[in-house]
Amino acid sequence: MEMTDYAHGVPSWVDYGAADLAAAVRFYTELFGWEAQDMGPDAGHYTITSKGGRMAAALSPAQHDGPPRWTTYINVDDLDDVLDKAKGAGGTVLFGPQDVMAAGRMSIVADPTGAVIAFWQPAEHKGAQVVNEPGALAWNELSTSDLDRAKAFYSAVLGWEWGGAPEYAEAKVAGRTICGAQPRPEAMPAAAPDGWLVYFGSADLDADTGRAAELGATVSVGPMAIPGTGRFSVLVDPQGGVFALFQG
């Protein structure tokens, strides 16, 4: 599915902060068939990945302490307003706001339970140009130690409405489901912080999970079924970054 812009409050981009950028580029391009373009030293070697010529995600040297991680970006109309609301709702600004050359403005925030989320006010860079296809962003999911508190935070900051079920909430923008949130799964290590998980589409979950393992990833969950929805697996890449695959 091709995308040219995103509504306020909708996840629009993901990127990965790697301890070893070259190794991350090798792993993810081989797994997803991505093309990679290093934007150069002035951009901190931020590396845009594409699928069939359409921007899918990015990889870069880590800008944070701790293990490598995928970061979810939420599209916003007014970054300063969103940050004021985030601080008022108990969030902590970890980075920014900062202009990213002519691409847009960004900030990274920890929600009240510590889960890290990024906000993006676009200029030239609108977000991922392909979603909901194999090798492209397919879903974003929060695992949280306090689901009610998290739901209240994101509603106050982004205007999200909520549906779904008590054990799995679905965030909505203008009536459309745009991401999910759940209590921390039992299988989630106690030492792991609350956080957002990024899912990439798969045309053959078993084959892609096996390919990821051949490339050095560890299978953490699955492959397993979500009744009436599809199948998924959760993996840990060779550097310790967690991501998921989804076949609808």
C-alpha positions as CSV (number, residue, x, y, z in Angstrom):
1,M,0.0,0.0,0.0
2,E,1.5,3.3,-1.1
3,M,1.3,6.3,1.3
4,T,1.9,10.0,0.5
5,D,0.9,11.6,3.8
6,Y,-0.5,10.8,7.3
7,A,-3.2,12.2,9.5
8,H,-2.3,13.7,12.9
9,G,-1.9,10.9,15.5
10,V,-1.1,8.1,13.0
11,P,2.2,6.1,13.2
12,S,4.1,7.2,10.1
13,W,7.8,6.0,10.3
14,V,10.1,3.7,12.1
15,D,13.9,3.7,12.5
16,Y,16.5,1.6,14.2
17,G,19.4,2.7,16.4
18,A,22.2,0.2,15.8
19,A,25.4,-0.5,17.8
20,D,26.9,-1.6,14.5
21,L,25.2,0.2,11.6
22,A,26.9,-1.9,8.8
23,A,25.8,-5.1,10.4
24,A,22.3,-3.9,10.9
25,V,22.1,-2.8,7.2
26,R,23.3,-6.3,6.1
27,F,20.8,-8.1,8.3
28,Y,17.7,-6.1,7.5
29,T,18.4,-5.7,3.7
30,E,19.0,-9.4,3.4
31,L,15.9,-10.3,5.4
32,F,13.5,-7.8,3.7
33,G,15.1,-7.2,0.3
34,W,15.5,-3.6,1.1
35,E,17.7,-1.2,-0.8
36,A,19.8,1.1,1.5
37,Q,21.0,4.7,1.0
38,D,23.4,6.2,3.5
39,M,22.5,9.9,3.7
40,G,26.1,10.8,4.5
41,P,28.2,12.2,7.4
42,D,26.2,15.5,7.6
43,A,23.1,13.3,8.3
44,G,25.0,11.2,10.8
45,H,24.9,8.3,8.3
46,Y,21.2,8.0,8.7
47,T,20.4,5.2,6.2
48,I,17.1,5.2,4.4
49,T,15.8,1.8,3.3
50,S,13.4,1.3,0.4
51,K,11.3,-1.5,-1.0
52,G,10.8,-1.2,-4.8
53,G,11.9,2.4,-4.7
54,R,9.5,3.4,-1.9
55,M,10.9,4.4,1.5
56,A,10.2,1.8,4.1
57,A,12.2,2.6,7.2
58,A,15.7,3.8,8.3
59,L,18.7,2.5,10.1
60,S,21.3,4.7,11.9
61,P,24.0,4.6,14.6
62,A,22.4,4.4,18.0
63,Q,21.8,7.8,19.7
64,H,20.8,6.3,23.0
65,D,22.1,4.1,25.8
66,G,21.1,0.5,26.2
67,P,20.4,-2.1,23.6
68,P,19.5,-1.2,20.0
69,R,15.9,-0.6,19.4
70,W,13.2,0.2,16.8
71,T,11.5,3.5,17.4
72,T,7.9,4.3,16.3
73,Y,7.2,7.8,15.1
74,I,3.7,9.4,15.3
75,N,2.8,12.0,12.8
76,V,1.7,15.3,14.4
77,D,0.5,18.6,13.1
78,D,2.1,20.8,15.8
79,L,5.1,19.3,17.6
80,D,5.3,22.0,20.3
81,D,1.6,21.6,21.2
82,V,2.0,17.9,21.4
83,L,5.1,18.2,23.7
84,D,3.2,20.6,26.0
85,K,0.4,18.1,26.3
86,A,2.8,15.2,26.8
87,K,4.6,17.0,29.7
88,G,1.2,17.9,31.2
89,A,0.1,14.3,31.0
90,G,3.1,12.9,32.8
91,G,5.5,12.2,29.9
92,T,9.2,13.1,29.9
93,V,10.9,14.7,26.9
94,L,14.1,12.8,26.2
95,F,15.2,14.5,23.1
96,G,14.3,17.6,21.1
97,P,12.4,19.3,19.7
98,Q,14.9,19.5,16.9
99,D,14.8,20.4,13.2
100,V,16.0,17.6,11.0
101,M,17.4,19.7,8.1
102,A,14.5,20.2,5.6
103,A,12.8,16.8,6.5
104,G,10.8,17.9,9.5
105,R,10.9,18.3,13.3
106,M,11.1,15.6,15.8
107,S,11.2,14.8,19.5
108,I,11.5,11.6,21.6
109,V,9.3,11.2,24.7
110,A,9.0,8.6,27.4
111,D,5.3,8.0,28.4
112,P,4.4,7.8,32.1
113,T,5.4,4.1,32.3
114,G,8.7,4.7,30.5
115,A,7.8,3.5,27.0
116,V,9.7,5.5,24.4
117,I,7.8,7.1,21.5
118,A,8.8,9.7,18.9
119,F,6.7,12.5,17.4
120,W,7.3,13.7,13.9
121,Q,6.1,17.0,12.4
122,P,6.7,16.6,8.6
123,A,8.1,19.0,6.1
124,E,9.8,17.3,3.1
125,H,9.7,13.8,4.7
126,K,6.1,12.7,5.1
127,G,6.9,9.2,6.4
128,A,7.0,5.6,5.0
129,Q,5.9,5.5,1.4
130,V,4.9,1.8,1.6
131,V,3.1,0.0,4.4
132,N,1.1,-3.2,5.0
133,E,3.1,-5.2,2.5
134,P,5.8,-7.8,2.9
135,G,9.0,-6.1,4.1
136,A,7.1,-2.9,5.1
137,L,5.7,-1.5,8.3
138,A,2.5,-3.4,9.2
139,W,1.7,-2.6,12.9
140,N,2.8,-0.8,16.0
141,E,2.1,-2.2,19.4
142,L,2.6,-1.0,23.0
143,S,3.3,-3.4,25.8
144,T,2.8,-1.5,29.1
145,S,2.8,-2.1,32.8
146,D,-0.2,0.1,33.2
147,L,-2.6,0.0,30.3
148,D,-5.2,2.4,31.7
149,R,-2.5,5.0,32.4
150,A,-1.0,4.6,29.0
151,K,-4.4,4.9,27.3
152,A,-5.1,8.1,29.2
153,F,-1.7,9.5,28.2
154,Y,-2.0,8.9,24.5
155,S,-5.6,10.1,24.5
156,A,-4.6,13.4,26.2
157,V,-1.6,13.9,23.9
158,L,-2.8,12.7,20.5
159,G,-6.6,12.5,20.9
160,W,-6.7,8.8,20.4
161,E,-10.0,7.0,21.0
162,W,-9.9,3.4,22.1
163,G,-11.7,0.2,21.1
164,G,-10.7,-3.5,21.2
165,A,-10.9,-5.5,24.4
166,P,-9.6,-5.2,28.0
167,E,-6.7,-7.5,27.2
168,Y,-5.9,-5.8,23.9
169,A,-6.8,-2.2,23.3
170,E,-7.0,-0.7,19.8
171,A,-6.2,3.0,19.3
172,K,-8.4,4.8,16.7
173,V,-8.0,8.1,14.8
174,A,-11.2,9.3,13.0
175,G,-12.7,5.9,13.6
176,R,-9.8,3.9,12.0
177,T,-7.7,1.5,14.0
178,I,-4.1,2.6,13.8
179,C,-2.2,0.6,16.5
180,G,-2.5,-1.6,19.5
181,A,-1.7,-1.6,23.2
182,Q,-1.7,-4.5,25.7
183,P,-0.5,-5.4,29.2
184,R,3.0,-6.7,29.3
185,P,3.0,-10.3,28.1
186,E,4.2,-12.9,30.6
187,A,7.0,-13.9,28.2
188,M,8.4,-10.4,28.2
189,P,11.6,-10.3,30.3
190,A,11.2,-8.5,33.6
191,A,14.3,-6.4,32.9
192,A,12.9,-5.2,29.6
193,P,11.2,-1.8,29.8
194,D,7.7,-1.0,28.6
195,G,7.9,-0.3,24.9
196,W,6.6,-0.2,21.4
197,L,7.1,-3.2,19.1
198,V,7.3,-2.7,15.4
199,Y,5.8,-5.4,13.1
200,F,6.8,-5.9,9.4
201,G,4.7,-7.6,6.9
202,S,5.5,-11.1,5.7
203,A,4.1,-13.2,2.8
204,D,5.4,-16.4,4.3
205,L,5.9,-16.2,8.0
206,D,7.5,-19.6,8.5
207,A,10.0,-18.9,5.7
208,D,10.8,-15.4,6.9
209,T,11.2,-16.4,10.5
210,G,13.5,-19.2,9.5
211,R,15.5,-16.8,7.3
212,A,15.9,-14.3,10.1
213,A,17.2,-17.2,12.3
214,E,19.7,-18.2,9.6
215,L,20.9,-14.5,9.5
216,G,21.6,-14.7,13.3
217,A,18.3,-13.7,14.9
218,T,16.7,-15.5,17.9
219,V,13.1,-16.4,17.7
220,S,11.4,-15.1,20.9
221,V,7.8,-15.9,20.2
222,G,6.1,-18.0,17.6
223,P,5.3,-18.4,14.9
224,M,1.8,-18.4,16.3
225,A,-1.7,-17.6,15.3
226,I,-4.0,-14.7,16.3
227,P,-7.5,-16.1,15.7
228,G,-9.3,-14.4,13.0
229,T,-6.4,-12.0,12.3
230,G,-3.3,-13.8,11.1
231,R,0.0,-15.2,12.4
232,F,3.1,-13.5,13.9
233,S,6.5,-14.1,15.4
234,V,8.7,-12.0,17.6
235,L,12.5,-12.0,17.0
236,V,15.6,-10.5,18.5
237,D,18.1,-9.5,15.9
238,P,21.9,-10.2,16.2
239,Q,22.5,-6.9,18.1
240,G,19.6,-7.4,20.5
241,G,16.9,-5.3,18.8
242,V,13.4,-6.7,19.0
243,F,11.0,-6.7,16.1
244,A,8.1,-8.8,14.8
245,L,6.8,-10.3,11.6
246,F,3.1,-10.5,10.7
247,Q,1.3,-12.4,8.0
248,G,-2.4,-11.4,7.7
